[in-house]
Amino acid sequence: MCGIIGVISKKNTSDFGSRFSASVNEALNHMEYRGPDNKGFWSDERVIFGHRRLSIIDLSEDGNQPFHSDCGNYVIIFNGEIYNYQELRADLKKMGHQFRTDSDTEVIISAYKQYGTAFPNYLRGMFALVIYDRKQGELIFARDRLGKKPLFIYEDENELIFSSEIKFFHAFKHIPLEINQSSLLNYLSLQYIPGPQTIYKSIRQLKPAELWKYNLNSNKSENQTYWNIFDKI
């Protein structure tokens, strides 16, 4: 289990880093139990990524996140485990990809470089991840087929904030966390809240097997479902 959190600014503002760095670090401190082995933080003009690592594969510092591709065009934060990463790595090597670590995180980036937004179809495992494609100015969010690993998103006209758990949104004092009454009724009657709703009106879940893209240049988003169990039955 690892923890991921981040902020994406929809506008170019000079105070982006100063406004959100402290909140992201506060959330990272609170999620230490999710990943006691490393605390990672990275930012640029419009994106902040934070990560808490529980080392499972490639125990060295080379596997720390946020993880950057050698070319510098891609940055990823990732919670989960890719079970077929060794087979996928071998296939990608045959296609000319080179690897400097033994981590499954680096394999995900290479799969994205090779297959584009079809890359989740090649992953076998449980995951919630965000890739920043700096070349295209896009953020790619993806969740595993059955939604084993959660990913929650807050969005307003100014920014996007995402996290592995709902409670870490409390680090951002400006977010309106109003109880969703229909979600509350669902919880009391069903003992769970059907996604993509959450207990808060302003926060949604990424659906299982959903890939969601947000473009920084156009401020437009699109989503797709890359897998459906009923297609297999």
NUGUKOL-784872 format. One line per field, with one value per residue (C-alpha): residue in three letters; chain; x, y, z. Coordinates in nm, 4 decimals, decimal comma. Layout:
BEGIN
residuo <- ala:...
cadena <- A:...
xx <- X:...
yy <- Y:...
zz <- Z:...
END
This chain:
BEGIN
residuo <- met:cys:gly:ile:ile:gly:val:ile:ser:lys:lys:asn:thr:ser:asp:phe:gly:ser:arg:phe:ser:ala:ser:val:asn:glu:ala:leu:asn:his:met:glu:tyr:arg:gly:pro:asp:asn:lys:gly:phe:trp:ser:asp:glu:arg:val:ile:phe:gly:his:arg:arg:leu:ser:ile:ile:asp:leu:ser:glu:asp:gly:asn:gln:pro:phe:his:ser:asp:cys:gly:asn:tyr:val:ile:ile:phe:asn:gly:glu:ile:tyr:asn:tyr:gln:glu:leu:arg:ala:asp:leu:lys:lys:met:gly:his:gln:phe:arg:thr:asp:ser:asp:thr:glu:val:ile:ile:ser:ala:tyr:lys:gln:tyr:gly:thr:ala:phe:pro:asn:tyr:leu:arg:gly:met:phe:ala:leu:val:ile:tyr:asp:arg:lys:gln:gly:glu:leu:ile:phe:ala:arg:asp:arg:leu:gly:lys:lys:pro:leu:phe:ile:tyr:glu:asp:glu:asn:glu:leu:ile:phe:ser:ser:glu:ile:lys:phe:phe:his:ala:phe:lys:his:ile:pro:leu:glu:ile:asn:gln:ser:ser:leu:leu:asn:tyr:leu:ser:leu:gln:tyr:ile:pro:gly:pro:gln:thr:ile:tyr:lys:ser:ile:arg:gln:leu:lys:pro:ala:glu:leu:trp:lys:tyr:asn:leu:asn:ser:asn:lys:ser:glu:asn:gln:thr:tyr:trp:asn:ile:phe:asp:lys:ile
cadena <- A:A:A:A:A:A:A:A:A:A:A:A:A:A:A:A:A:A:A:A:A:A:A:A:A:A:A:A:A:A:A:A:A:A:A:A:A:A:A:A:A:A:A:A:A:A:A:A:A:A:A:A:A:A:A:A:A:A:A:A:A:A:A:A:A:A:A:A:A:A:A:A:A:A:A:A:A:A:A:A:A:A:A:A:A:A:A:A:A:A:A:A:A:A:A:A:A:A:A:A:A:A:A:A:A:A:A:A:A:A:A:A:A:A:A:A:A:A:A:A:A:A:A:A:A:A:A:A:A:A:A:A:A:A:A:A:A:A:A:A:A:A:A:A:A:A:A:A:A:A:A:A:A:A:A:A:A:A:A:A:A:A:A:A:A:A:A:A:A:A:A:A:A:A:A:A:A:A:A:A:A:A:A:A:A:A:A:A:A:A:A:A:A:A:A:A:A:A:A:A:A:A:A:A:A:A:A:A:A:A:A:A:A:A:A:A:A:A:A:A:A:A:A:A:A:A:A:A:A:A:A:A:A
xx <- 0,0000:0,1289:-0,0331:-0,0668:-0,1880:-0,1634:-0,2920:-0,3402:-0,3940:-0,6331:-0,4807:-0,1305:-0,0870:0,2335:0,1328:0,0396:0,3328:0,3087:-0,0675:-0,0618:0,2829:0,2160:-0,1216:0,0256:0,3081:0,0606:-0,1395:0,1801:0,2718:-0,0704:-0,0507:0,2836:0,1149:0,0402:0,4084:0,6712:0,9692:0,9845:0,8116:0,8304:0,7329:0,7619:0,6135:0,6250:0,4249:0,0836:0,1249:0,2188:0,2690:0,3140:0,3816:0,4256:0,6060:0,5748:0,8624:0,7574:0,9367:1,2869:1,3596:1,6301:1,5906:1,5684:1,2052:1,1070:0,8269:0,7290:0,9165:1,0589:1,1306:1,4856:1,3682:1,2061:0,8732:0,6805:0,6227:0,4180:0,2801:0,1382:-0,0245:-0,0468:0,1373:0,1651:0,1810:0,2927:0,5541:0,8426:0,6725:0,5658:0,9164:1,0624:0,8189:0,8975:1,2709:1,2237:1,0612:1,3656:1,2789:1,5575:1,5235:1,7404:1,5447:1,3769:1,0517:0,7072:0,6614:0,9136:0,7406:0,4120:0,5761:0,7310:0,3950:0,2352:0,5113:0,4578:0,0797:-0,0536:-0,3824:-0,4349:-0,1598:-0,3945:-0,5062:-0,1550:-0,1403:-0,2389:-0,2656:-0,4184:-0,3399:-0,4413:-0,2060:-0,1555:0,0860:0,1860:0,2669:0,4635:0,5139:0,1374:0,0380:-0,1935:-0,2658:-0,3746:-0,5631:-0,6277:-0,7659:-0,7494:-1,0253:-1,2161:-1,1322:-0,9131:-0,7091:-0,9097:-0,8608:-1,0686:-1,0940:-1,2075:-1,2612:-1,3686:-1,3105:-0,9559:-0,7966:-0,8084:-0,7043:-0,6740:-0,5879:-0,5809:-0,8206:-1,1002:-0,9790:-0,6632:-0,8734:-0,9087:-0,5544:-0,7005:-0,8998:-1,0762:-1,2531:-1,6272:-1,6834:-2,0619:-2,2270:-2,4058:-2,7449:-2,8145:-2,4747:-2,5546:-2,8855:-2,7092:-2,4552:-2,7232:-2,9291:-2,6620:-2,3624:-2,1571:-2,1685:-2,1961:-1,9356:-1,8601:-2,0368:-1,8664:-1,9847:-1,9049:-2,0879:-1,7701:-1,5588:-1,6015:-1,4261:-1,2561:-1,4555:-1,3011:-1,1429:-1,1728:-0,9082:-0,9587:-0,7532:-0,7226:-0,5501:-0,3748:-0,3717:-0,7426:-0,8724:-1,0832:-1,1222:-1,2425:-1,2876:-1,3163:-1,3781:-1,0971:-1,2442:-1,5895:-1,6504:-1,9669:-1,7556:-1,5853:-1,8976
yy <- 0,0000:0,3417:0,6831:0,9400:1,2978:1,5920:1,9256:2,0469:2,4159:2,4982:2,8430:2,9873:3,1583:3,2846:3,1701:2,8096:2,6511:2,8708:2,8077:2,4304:2,2953:2,3169:2,1415:1,8590:1,8116:1,8126:1,5396:1,3415:1,3593:1,2276:0,9388:0,8088:0,4817:0,4157:0,4377:0,4672:0,3957:0,7241:1,0601:1,2117:1,5580:1,7182:2,0294:2,2536:2,5610:2,3873:2,0395:1,9099:1,5376:1,3778:1,0135:0,7858:0,4629:0,1181:-0,0663:-0,3994:-0,4233:-0,2796:-0,1830:0,0639:0,4404:0,4052:0,3068:0,6158:0,8345:1,0684:0,8773:1,0521:0,8984:0,9279:1,1676:1,3936:1,4011:1,1811:1,1849:0,9218:0,8535:0,5087:0,3039:-0,0704:-0,3587:-0,4818:-0,8604:-0,9113:-0,6352:-0,8738:-1,0206:-0,6748:-0,5414:-0,8221:-0,7425:-0,3706:-0,4409:-0,6230:-0,3052:-0,0984:0,0307:0,0520:0,0315:0,1661:0,0163:-0,3093:-0,1354:-0,1946:0,1842:0,2314:-0,0430:0,1514:0,4618:0,2590:0,0937:0,4380:0,5553:0,2464:0,2052:0,5504:0,5564:0,1873:0,1014:-0,0129:-0,3037:-0,4469:-0,4158:-0,7071:-0,6038:-0,3533:0,0126:0,3744:0,6041:0,9461:1,0131:1,3662:1,3749:1,7005:1,6855:1,6791:1,8822:1,6039:1,4262:1,0634:0,9041:0,5287:0,2707:-0,1094:-0,3189:-0,4010:-0,0880:-0,2530:0,0655:0,3849:0,7282:1,0294:1,3604:1,7093:1,9597:2,3221:2,6040:2,6645:2,3318:1,9548:1,7755:1,3982:1,1554:0,7898:0,8588:1,1064:1,2190:1,3760:1,6425:1,7998:1,9336:2,1754:2,4172:2,5901:2,2761:2,2694:1,9282:1,9114:1,5780:1,4192:1,3220:1,0519:0,8966:0,9015:0,7232:0,4662:0,4035:0,3617:0,1246:-0,0600:-0,0255:0,1197:0,4096:0,3113:0,4900:0,7295:0,9118:0,9619:1,0894:1,4455:1,6269:1,7804:1,4629:1,1724:0,8433:0,7400:0,4366:0,0893:0,0381:0,4096:0,6151:0,9896:1,2559:1,6225:1,8585:2,1608:2,3518:2,3263:2,2675:1,9888:1,6353:1,3049:0,9610:0,6070:0,2623:0,0361:-0,2917:-0,4312:-0,7669:-0,8217:-0,8223:-1,1345:-1,3269
zz <- 0,0000:-0,1008:-0,0905:-0,3668:-0,3622:-0,5988:-0,7184:-1,0751:-1,1478:-1,4302:-1,4656:-1,4778:-1,1421:-0,9842:-0,6343:-0,7193:-0,5362:-0,2297:-0,2006:-0,2152:-0,1197:0,2538:0,2210:0,0132:0,2628:0,5508:0,3803:0,3117:0,6796:0,7780:0,5302:0,6562:0,7583:0,3901:0,2968:0,5702:0,3430:0,1505:0,1185:-0,2297:-0,3492:-0,6932:-0,8532:-1,1564:-1,2595:-1,2595:-1,1111:-0,7653:-0,7022:-0,3611:-0,2813:0,0184:-0,0612:0,0868:-0,0819:-0,2311:-0,5684:-0,6223:-0,2623:-0,3674:-0,3855:-0,7648:-0,7225:-0,5244:-0,6550:-0,8092:-1,0789:-1,3863:-1,7233:-1,8566:-2,1279:-1,8685:-2,0536:-1,8107:-1,4355:-1,2529:-0,9065:-0,8543:-0,5788:-0,6246:-0,7817:-1,1410:-1,1309:-1,4905:-1,4947:-1,5671:-1,8742:-1,9904:-1,9324:-2,1463:-2,4286:-2,4109:-2,4184:-2,7475:-2,8796:-2,7873:-2,4419:-2,1865:-1,8090:-1,5308:-1,2378:-1,1440:-1,0487:-1,1941:-1,1928:-1,4721:-1,6722:-1,6547:-1,8025:-2,0848:-2,1520:-2,1778:-2,4148:-2,6315:-2,6257:-2,5387:-2,3495:-2,4298:-2,1786:-1,8947:-2,1131:-2,0763:-1,6973:-1,4743:-1,1154:-0,8778:-0,9260:-0,9040:-1,0913:-1,2425:-1,5291:-1,6244:-1,9942:-1,9995:-2,3760:-2,4452:-2,1399:-2,0234:-1,6970:-1,7294:-1,4406:-1,4385:-1,1995:-1,2082:-1,3608:-1,0428:-0,8454:-0,5842:-0,5413:-0,4830:-0,6345:-0,5295:-0,7167:-0,6246:-0,9062:-0,9269:-1,1755:-1,0514:-0,9657:-0,9467:-0,6288:-0,6025:-0,3261:-0,2241:0,0634:0,1219:0,4626:0,3208:0,1486:0,4931:0,4474:0,1895:0,4026:0,1122:-0,0136:0,0694:0,2273:0,2407:0,3139:0,0190:0,1614:-0,0986:-0,0252:0,3456:0,2839:0,0671:0,3398:0,6087:0,3944:0,1941:0,4286:0,1426:-0,1031:-0,4710:-0,6817:-0,8304:-0,5470:-0,2118:0,1241:0,0072:-0,2716:-0,4128:-0,4295:-0,6700:-0,7267:-1,0444:-1,1555:-1,1809:-1,5254:-1,6001:-1,7766:-1,7428:-1,9193:-1,8381:-2,0816:-1,9313:-2,2589:-2,3395:-1,9858:-2,1294:-2,0040:-2,1428:-2,0026:-2,1282:-1,9843:-2,0999:-1,9692:-1,8952:-1,7312:-1,9373:-2,2536:-2,1166:-2,0243
END
